[in-house]
Amino acid sequence: MLPDFTNPADWLPWAFASLMGLSILVYVVLDGFDLGVGILFPLAVPEDQDKMIGSIGPFWDANETWLVLAVGLLLVAFPQAHGMILTALYLPVFIMLVGLILRGVAFEFRAKARDHHKRLWNRLFFTGSLMTALAQGFMLGLYVMGLDQTLATYAFAMLTAVFLAVGYSFIGSTWLIHKTEGALQLKAVRWGRESLWGVVLGIGAVSLATPLVSTRIFDKWLSFPEVIYLAPLPILSGLLIVWLWRMLRAMPFADDRRSWLPFLVSTCLFTLAYLGMAYSFYPYVVPDRLTIYEAASAPESLFIILVGACFVVPVIAAYSILAYVIFRGKATALRYD
Amino acid sequence: METLDTLILSRIQFAANISFHILFPTITIALGWVLLFFRLRFAQTADGKWMSAYRFWVKVFALSFAMGVVSGITMSFQFGTNWPGFMETVGNIAGPLLAYEVLTAFFLEAAFVGIMLFGFSRVPGWLHMLATFLVAFGTTVSAFWIIVLNSWMHTPQGFEMIDGVAHATDWWAIIFNPSMPYRFAHMILASFLTVGFLIAGVSAFRWLLGDRSRDLRAALKVGVSIGAVLIPVQIFMGDMHGLNTLEYQPAKVAAMEGNWETQTNVPLLLFALPDEEARENRFEIGIPNLASLILTHHADGEVPGLNDFVAEDGTVLHPPVAKVFWSFRVMVGTGLAMLLISWASVWFMWRRRALHEGRIAGHWMAVEGLPKPILFALVPMAFSGWVATLAGWYTTEIGRQPWLVQGVMTTDMAVADVAAPLVLGTLITYLAIYAALLVAYISVITYLARKAAKGDDGRAIDMDHSGKAGVLAITPAE
């Protein structure tokens, strides 16, 4: 998997694929939880809704920025792949963008509009979050299917759309478990239990479908001795799921101890699933059609971006963490003071 | 025909998306700095009016910021969905510039805007001021990189073409390309003017509703002063930008002036209907020699004509004339209205400064001095900055056609092969959403202004000079 570090044309695309992969993963976890909170939104009573908004309000802007970074890296490092993938996903991308627009503005408008308009914005906030999650799940499904557009691949993509939306609700509820207390927290625990199936089926569906669609991926996983080295990945994922399930049945713990644990464990689970996918598709950026090496920009352009990224990404991480530290603790309704 | 339809629809779609997007950065770039000014004045004077002004305008900022973020995300996808040829040809140049925008600016704004909006009572004062500064700085840096890329598309340099793909040879030349300094200054000034008139207009609206609060007076004076001071600077900068365009994109200037033949003693046309079929203007009304004078600083200076930009085989290599001609006039006309109204406002407020309620020494201006007609004129001027900014961008962007990157690639080389009905369908949906959001945006600002005018947004109920205790009086829903 490791490139030749003496040859820039070899390691630069690899470095950018890793950086892009990392951005997508960070995006899926971070915007995953705040989209999830949006999907769970109508299930809560109005007072709790303000707290739910409060639990994601200071973060969602920065969370969505990881999507821009991921798409930006695809655009600048692999321009050909960017064109191929986004033209193929024209409609789901459009639906996702409309969803992101609606929820992003509903966020602000619901807090400032007159009271009888607030219900409309609440509804749009939920609709936008759901549209975004479904569209992303649909794109995931089509990507796994090698971007083929047939009835069967659409059907599969519909399934992954539902699974991802439920999966986002799951990670959203684990976030709420950490950020809330009292009745809302109890509800969040229940939502977590009731949406775990989405995560299980989502990971299961992608894991089963990926090797079946491509013999290359099938061989990567199931030939000897790879199958031995890779065995810990599914086993560990299974253990994490069992752990989550047991934890959610017992939560909340006394004195609200370890309220952060479900979110952390879900993040690990999402990461493992993601690593599995990354292993399957590497070195392709457009499944079985275009490798990261074929799609990459000129090395000198990549290098100049990488220099900037090496300075800036740690700083971004630092001030993102700063924002999470400042707004740590249980969420309250947001106030501009 | 199929590809032509897709091309035109894709262009309209891109124009719709970017026009909608630019409205909000135009506000947030300068409003960030104005908020920093309010915040610093509060720290300096401990006068609660500055914090009240801050808290009113930070809501408008939050709203505009959110609109800017979501419409900006749309932009980053448009390249791939509709214009893959752009990045395939000049991706080696555009890529790093866009990457630096996201890395240096976008994250900075996004991370600190949370602290700026919701952190006042959670973080120490210096950190809140720092966050406000970093957000303002981030929006400006963001504008810088975008303008660099845009300017490079107008005046490209510092690259070589290898097998039809641009490769960077000199980054310094790419970043500081000839039109960048002018365009950047022009845009930043446009942003400040937009915000100046927005603040002045909304404040005048509140004043007309009977609001006489101190934060309103302060904001109105700040807004009008920004307009009055910067509009002459902007006119001067616009002139310099025009001279730069004359040097590098003469076809654009020819279209702006509606000048068909290269000639001397060119009049400045106040009105004309350029006819591209007949290649002449109808119903011309102009001021003799003025265009020559402005562009060359000589009454008998030579101004390039559109007919120079037609290839021997009849291919037209200049932009659509009427659109550029009229966009330019809308921009200049709005600028002149801004000049007139802001100077008149300042003059009346200064002349009648003695009317200041409970006059305190040191007041240079009194809002009471403003005559009703001027107050009424300021209200619609709240969005005059948007009109001028859009008209200016249409002038320069349509003026670049048929080129996408001047002299390097034409627009039709970049368009994606997406079915026209699909582009049309998404375009209509975008337009519907944007129209609805614009209505919502303007009505929420109106609503916030009405609410503030009634004094029930919890402003300054007991703003004491410690600055901390009193500001907690705000309704939770906000």
Interface residues (C-beta under 8 A of the other chain):
Chain A: D50 G57 P58 F59 D61 A62 E64 T65 L67 V68 L69 V71 G72 L73 L74 L75 V76 A77 P79 Q80 H82 G83 M84 I85 L86 T87 Y90 L91 V93 F94 L97 V98 L100 I101 L102 G104 V105 F107 E108 F109 A111 K112 A113 R114 K118 S297 A298 E300 S301 I304 I305 G308 A309 V312 V313 I316 Y319 S320 L322 A323 I326 F327 A333 L334 R335 Y336 D337
Chain B: R55 V58 K59 A62 L63 F65 A66 M67 V69 V70 S71 G72 I73 T74 S76 F77 F79 G80 T81 P84 G85 M87 E88 G91 N92 I93 A94 G95 P96 L98 A99 Y100 V102 L103 T104 F106 F107 L108 E109 A110 A111 F112 V113 G114 I115 L117 F118 G119 F120 S121 R122 V123 V165 H167 A168 W171 A416 D417 V418 L422 T426 T429 I433 L437 A440 V444 Y447 L448 V471 L472 I474 P476 A477 E478
